Amino acid sequence: MSESIEESGQSAPEGAGPRGAPERPRRRGGGRFGRRRVCAFCVDKAESVDFKEPGRLRRYISDRGKIEPRRKTGTCARHQRMLTIALKRARHLALLPFTAEHIRVSGVFPSRG
């Protein structure tokens, strides 16, 4: 049927891909994946995560009051498990809120009942 450019003896134009289409410039780097974040607890060589430090624990809670995932905070699996337990204990002892202030005030989630 159709001969390829190499078989017919013709050379491909400069900057053209294998099918004659213009070749796209290749992107360096991995796109949106940057450098891997380092666990803050491993850097401090912390053996445990203390629930009595609400200032430090607040960094790992979203503005909605949810626990941030590992991929966002950069904590290792071991410390993420400890962090989750510490956050839940701090919430239970009223050191940290279960929900964000603006949700409690505005009543975005009306009481069911």
Phi, psi and omega per residue, in radians:
M1 nan -1.655 -3.127
S2 -1.852 2.410 3.130
E3 -1.527 2.548 3.070
S4 -1.345 2.936 -3.080
I5 -1.122 -0.675 -3.101
E6 -1.190 -0.702 -3.107
E7 -1.185 -0.572 -3.090
S8 -1.409 -0.116 3.118
G9 1.568 -0.108 3.117
Q10 -1.496 2.596 3.086
S11 -1.707 2.605 3.140
A12 -1.242 2.526 3.106
P13 -1.078 2.629 -3.134
E14 -1.039 2.302 3.108
G15 1.455 0.132 3.142
A16 -1.695 2.597 3.120
G17 -1.378 -2.988 -3.087
P18 -1.152 -0.442 -3.126
R19 -1.815 0.258 3.124
G20 1.551 -0.170 3.126
A21 -1.335 2.635 3.123
P22 -1.096 2.393 -3.112
E23 -1.361 2.336 3.132
R24 -1.367 2.517 3.075
P25 -1.182 2.384 -3.120
R26 -1.434 2.395 -3.116
R27 -1.479 2.353 3.066
R28 -1.550 2.602 -3.119
G29 1.569 -3.098 -3.064
G30 -1.844 0.404 -3.137
G31 1.381 -2.124 -3.070
R32 -1.508 -0.110 3.129
F33 -1.472 2.006 3.138
G34 -1.702 -2.710 3.119
R35 -1.247 2.487 3.140
R36 -1.163 2.324 3.129
R37 -1.341 2.608 -3.113
V38 -1.730 2.481 3.141
C39 -1.140 2.181 -3.114
A40 -1.179 -0.506 3.140
F41 -1.328 -0.615 3.089
C42 -1.194 -0.634 3.113
V43 -1.102 -0.702 3.122
D44 -1.430 -0.033 -3.096
K45 0.959 0.774 -3.132
A46 -1.400 2.256 3.098
E47 -1.407 -0.509 3.121
S48 -2.518 2.856 3.095
V49 -1.824 2.123 -3.051
D50 -1.530 2.201 -3.135
F51 -1.310 -0.194 -3.107
K52 -1.527 0.160 3.089
E53 -1.971 1.330 -3.082
P54 -1.109 -0.509 3.123
G55 -1.100 -0.713 3.125
R56 -1.292 -0.632 -3.101
L57 -1.263 -0.451 -3.132
R58 -1.068 -0.479 3.132
R59 -1.117 -0.371 -3.054
Y60 -1.812 0.285 3.084
I61 -2.099 2.385 -3.135
S62 -1.314 3.032 3.127
D63 -1.162 -0.325 3.089
R64 -1.537 -0.148 -3.131
G65 1.690 0.162 -3.137
K66 -1.577 2.685 3.089
I67 -1.325 2.234 -3.115
E68 -1.250 2.513 3.139
P69 -1.329 2.864 -3.133
R70 -1.030 -0.701 -3.068
R71 -1.117 -0.395 -3.135
K72 -1.604 -0.680 -3.067
T73 -1.573 -0.470 3.135
G74 1.503 0.167 3.120
T75 -1.308 2.654 3.102
C76 -1.342 2.930 -3.061
A77 -1.094 -0.717 -3.123
R78 -1.084 -0.856 -3.122
H79 -1.281 -0.484 3.089
Q80 -1.135 -0.684 3.085
R81 -1.112 -0.781 3.114
M82 -1.134 -0.677 -3.137
L83 -1.113 -0.730 3.127
T84 -1.070 -0.789 3.127
I85 -1.123 -0.742 3.140
A86 -1.119 -0.702 3.122
L87 -1.133 -0.725 3.134
K88 -1.160 -0.657 3.091
R89 -1.165 -0.732 3.138
A90 -1.135 -0.639 3.072
R91 -1.154 -0.735 -3.119
H92 -1.105 -0.602 3.131
L93 -1.593 0.172 3.092
A94 1.121 0.484 3.022
L95 -1.463 -0.461 3.090
L96 -2.276 2.612 3.130
P97 -1.369 2.642 3.039
F98 -1.339 -0.675 3.128
T99 -2.193 2.905 3.133
A100 -1.320 2.700 -3.117
E101 -1.018 -0.803 -3.058
H102 -1.162 -0.443 3.098
I103 -1.328 -0.692 3.125
R104 -1.150 -0.705 -3.087
V105 -1.267 -0.845 -3.039
S106 -1.364 -0.383 -3.136
G107 1.205 0.757 3.112
V108 -1.028 -0.674 3.096
F109 -1.822 1.671 -3.118
P110 -1.100 2.637 -3.123
S111 -1.151 2.386 -3.124
R112 -1.631 2.215 3.093
G113 2.784 nan nan
